[in-house]
Amino acid sequence: MLLFLRVVLSCAVGFRGAAAVLEVVSSLFPGDELAPSPNGGQMWLLRLGVYELSRPKEQADDWVWILDHTIQTGPDKCLVVVGVRLSAWEAKRAEENRSAALEHRDLSMWMIEPVQKSDGPTVHQQLEGLSQQTGVVPRQMLSDCGADLQNGIARFCGQHPQTTAAKDVSHAAANAVKRELNHDPQWLAFLGDASQAKAKMRQTKFAFLLPPELKAKARWMNLDPLLTWSRKAMAFVAMPRPVPGVSWEAHELEEKMDWIRCYQEPLASWSQMLEVTATSLTYIREHGYHQDAKRELQAELADFTAGAETPASRVAKALLTFVEEQSGNIPAGQRLLGSSEVLESLIGKAKQLEGQQSKSGFTKMILGLAASVCEVTEQKVHAALAAVHVRDVTRWIKAHLGISLQGQRCHAFAPTNPGTKPA
């Protein structure tokens, strides 16, 4: 059981792959125990997820709830709430030679709740229900800049003044970059040229120079791979070097990639913007929001804010203003979290666990979110499987999930008896 769960959760291997791996290595273990089936191993993971989601949480006044919505195919949104205690984060910050950035194992899972409609009152109702169910009023709630989340959190904080609302710095950074690039005609031209170059080179010997895809969702948070490629491609065009298995004439390379030379200066400017965001995100991950956050971050961004105004300086000033706003009401000597990237990463891991099932809307594999924060030890797995049975998983699925898109598809395309009329 431990091996199966660790292979799935730590090695990005699917259930069938994990079962096949254990089948291969089963001869190395004493006894004649059979390797688990994919479905059996999947149920262990689901039981672990229900256990993590439903187990009692510590009663403390320093909890931080980190919130986000995840969406898949279909109309539903799923509110995900994870928690971490500020005291645990501060203890991590105090450890030498260890990053204070949160990891999946630092989190606990508090809520996974799909809804078909989400607005401020709905989020508020979900948060109030969670607080009443657990007996915990958090010290802080951290989320992105989504209007429904912000409205719901504001309503909750209005009734619970001990809770402070804060916005995630990574989304603020993405928005600052977006404002700059949306009004930059050179950026729009660059995207167009990169897209055309990709189409022209995809089926040619220059395919090794293809630029990376720019994700449609949260694309302003994923610019670094494109700009990194751009710098490397420009250096290669300026000074080509032999590539094994490929030969070309100079005019062929120029025909495909000469367009990138026009963007040497803009690329330097855009790269500086990303340096600003990277510096800011690293600082807030490590130190959070606090009274001296703006001053300390300003010192780290001094190279970008001095001198003439540039896109990088505007992004830096926008982030400094944002950090000042988020830190303004924090008492001296206290720190609050400022980055929800760990939850974004956790949602990404859960989608990897779901694989193709994510195309069927929310399915039982959404419980992989909760299982992914568990430390898979003998004691934890034993406690989870002793406390949660298959019927408990079935009950949770029935209470929280409707019929999946695949189920709806099966009903819609089911063969009808001859002579019957469709409903």
N, C-alpha and C positions, 0 to 999 in steps of 0.2 A: 504493500500500500504506500509506504513512504517513498519507495523508488518511483512508483508510477506517478505520484503527485509531484515529486520533485522534477521528474523529467518533463512533465507537462508545464508546470509553472515556472521552471527556471531555464529550460532549454528550448523554448518555443517549438515544441514538438506536439503534434496533434494527438488525439486519443488513439487513433489507429496506429500511428507511428510509435507511441509509447508502449502499446500492447505488443507490437511487433518486436520492439527492442527487448522487452522483458522475456518474450518467447525465445529470442536468440540467446540471451544470457542465462535462462532458467537452469540450464545444465550445470552452471557454475555454483549453484546453491544446493545445500544438503536437503534431503527429503524429496518428496515427489509432488509438491504443491504445484498446481497448474498456474501458468501465467494468466493474469486477469484479461477479461474481454474488454474491448473499447467501451462498451456501454456500462459495464460494471465499474470501470475506473472513472468514467464520467460521473456516475452517481456518487462515488466517494467525494469527488471534487464539489459537487452540488451540495452534499451534506455538510462539507467543510464550510462552504459559503453561507448556508443557512445558520450554521452554528456561530460564525463570526458576526453575522448580522443581528442575531437575536440574543447573544450572550449579554448579561448585565455589564454595563460600563461603570467605571469608577465614579463615585460621587465626589466631584471636585468643582471648584469655582474658577479654574484656570483653563477650561477646555476651549479650544478653537475649533469651530466648524468651518470646513472648506466646502463650498457648494458649487455645483455646475450642472447644467443640463447636457445630456447626450441624446443625440437623435440618430435614427436609422431609417430604413425604408418604411414609409407609412406615416400616418399623422401623429403618432405618439411622441411625447418627450418624456425622458426619464430624469427625475431629480435625484442626483447622487450627493450624499453628504458623508464626508469622512471627518474624523476628529484626530486631534493631537493635543496633548497638554503642553502649555507654555513651559511648565517646569521641566518636562522631558526635553523640549527643544533647547532650553537654556543649559541643561546638563550636557547636551550634545555640543553646544557652542563652546562649553568650557573644556572639552577634551582636546588635548594637544594633537596636532597632526591629523585632525579629522574635520572634514567639511561639515558645516552646520546645515547644508541644504538637505531638505527632507527627502527620505526614501520611502518606497512603498511599505517597508516593514515598520516604519515609524507610525503608520496610520492605524486607525481602527475604523470599521465600517459602521455607519449609523443609519443610513437610509438608502434604499433603492426603490423608487416609487414612480412607475410610469403613469402619465396622465395624457388625455387627449387634448386638453386645453390648459395652457399655463399662463397666468397673469399674476399681478401683485397679490390680490386676495387669495388665490389658490396657493401660491408659495407661502404666504403668511399662515394659512390654515395648516399646511404641511409641517411647517416649522413649529407651530404651537403644539400640534399633535405629537411631534417628536419630543419636544421638551416635557410635555406632560407624561408621555409614555416612559421616558428614561429618568425623570426627576432631575434633569440637568438644565440649567440656564447657562449658556456658554459665555465666556468672557469676551469672545470676539467671533464675528462671522466674516469670512473672506470669500469674495466671489469676483467674477469678471464684471464687465460693465453692462451686462444684459439688463434691460429695463425691467423685465418681470422679476428677476432676482433682486435687483436693487429696491424695487417697490415693496416686495414682500419682506425683505430684511428690515427696511425702514419702519414698516408697520410693527414688526416684532420688537425692534429696539425701542419704539415708542412706548410699548407696554413693559419693557424690561430695560430700564436705564443702565443697568450694570453691563449690558452687552454693547460692544463697540462694533460698528460696521466699517469694513475696509475694502478697498478695491485692489485687485491684483495688478502689480506693476507691469507684468509682461504684456497684458492687453493694452495698458496705457502706452507702452512703448510701441506696440504694433500700430495703434491709432495715430501716434505722432509721426511715425514713418509713412503711414498711409496718407496723411494730410500733405506731406511734402511731395510724395511721388505722384499722387493723383493730379497735381497741378504742374507736373514737370513734363513738358512735351518730349524732352529727350528720353525720359523713361518709357513713355508710351511707344516711341519710335523704336527704342531698344527691344522691347518685348515683341514688337512686330517683326523686327529683323531676326531676332533669335528664333521665333516661330517659323519664319520662312526658311532659315538656314537648316533647321531640324528637318523640315519636309524635304528639302533638296538633298540632304546628306544621308537620310535614314537608310536608303538602299544602295549606298555607294561605299567605296573603300575608305571614305572619311567618316564612317559611322562612329569611329572611336572619339570623334570630337563633338558628338551630340551633346547639347546642353541638357541639364536635368529638367524634369517636369516641375512646374510651379503649382503647388496644391491649390485647388479652387477654394477649399475651406481653410480659413485662417491663413491665407497666403501671405499676408503681411508679417506673419510670425515665422515664415519659412523662406526668407529671402537669401539667407546666408549661403546655401548650396549653389544658388544661381550666380551670385556674385563671386563666390570662390572659383566656380568654373570659368567665369568671365576673365578673371585675372590670370588664371593658368592658360586659358586659350589664347589670350593676348600675348603672353610671354612666348608661347609656342609659335604663334604666327610671326612674331618679331625675330625669333631665332629657332627655326625648325630643327628638329633632331631626328635621327633615324628611328623608325618604329618597326619592330620585327613583323614580317609578313605583309608589309605595305610599302609600295613604292609609288612615287608621284612626281610630276613635273612642277616646278615652282609656280607656273601660271595656273595650274589646277588648284593648288592650295589658295592662291590669291583669289581665284574666282569664287571659291566657297566661303572664305573667311575674311576677305579684305574689309568687309563691312564693320568688323569689330574695332578696327583702328579708330574709327570716328568717335568712339566712346571712351577713350583713354581718360580724359579729364572727368567726365561724369562718373565713370566707374570709381575713380579715386574718391570723389565726393560721396557717392552712395556707400562706399565701404567705410568711410569715416562715420556715417550715420550708424552703421551697424556696430562699429566699435563703441560708440556712445551707448547704444542699447545694451550691448554685451557687458560693458563696465557697470552700468546701472543695475542690470538684472543680477549680476554676480554679487554686488554690494548688498542688495535687498535680500537675496536668498540667505546670505550669511549673517546679516545684522538686523534685518527687519526694519519696521518703522519705529522711530523714537525721536525724542526732542532734538537731538543733534544730527539726525539723519541727513537733512538738507546740507548742513555745513560740511559734514564729512564727505558726502557724495560730491559736493561742489569742488572740494579739493581734488578728488580723483578725476573730475571732468575739466579741470582748469585748462588743459591743453586745447580743449575743443571750444571753450567759451571765450578765450582771449582773442583779441584781434577783430578783424572784420566779420560781419555776419555771414554765416554759411548755413546750408541745410543742417549740417551736423550741430552747429551752435544753437539753431532753433529747436532741434530735437532735444538737445541737452537742457535748454532753458525750460522747455515744456515738461520734461521729466522732473526737473528740480522743483518746479511749481507743484506738480502732482504729488511728489514725495512730501513737500511742505504741508499740503492740504491733508494728506493722510496721517501725518504725524502730529498735527497741530494740537489735538485734544488728549494726547497721551501723557499721563503724569510723569514727572521726572523720575528717572531710574527704572522705568518700565519699557519693555519692548513688545511689539506685536508683530505677527507674521505679515509679510507683504507679497509673497509669491504663491500662487496656486498651481504652479507648473507640475507639481507632483501629482495632482489630481488629473491634469490633462494627460500625463504619462500613464497613469493607472487606467484611464478610459481607453487609451490606445492599446494597452496590453490586453484589456478585456476584449476588444474587437479582434485582436489577433487570436485569442482563444476561441472566439465565436466562429472565425473563419467565414465560410460561405453562409452560415446561418444568419449573419447580420443582414443578408438580403431578404430575410423573411420577417423583418421587424424584430421586436423584442421577444426573445425566446427564453427558456429556462437558463440558457448559458449566460444571461446577464448576471447570474450569481457568481460567475467567474470574477467579477469585480471584487466581491467580498473575499473569495478564496485567495485572491492575489495579494492581499495584505497580511495573510497569515504566515507565520513562521512555521514551516512544515517540520515539526519535531514529533518524536514518538508520543510524548505526553499530549501535545496539542491534538494530533490526529486521533489518539485513543479517546480523549475527552469529547471530541466532536462526534465521532461515530457512535459513542455510547449515548450521547444526549440527543442526537438527531437521527431519525430513521427515514426510510424511503417515504413513508406516509406523511412525514413532516415536510419534506420537499414538495410532494404532490399538493399538500394543503397550501403551501406558500405560493406555488405557481398558480393555483386556482384563485387565490385571493388577490394576487397582484398582476397577473397577466391574462389578457384575453386570448382569443384564438389568434394564432400567428398568421402572417400573410400566406405561408405555405398551406396552412389548414384551410384558409379561405379559398385559396387556389384549388385545392382538392375538391372542396364542395362545389365550386363554380364549374369545374371541368369534369365532374363525375358523370359517367355515362347514365343516360336516362333509359327507362324501359320503353320499348316500342309502343306507340299509341298514347303515351302520357304527354301532357302538355307542360311546358316549363312554367314554374311558378311566376 
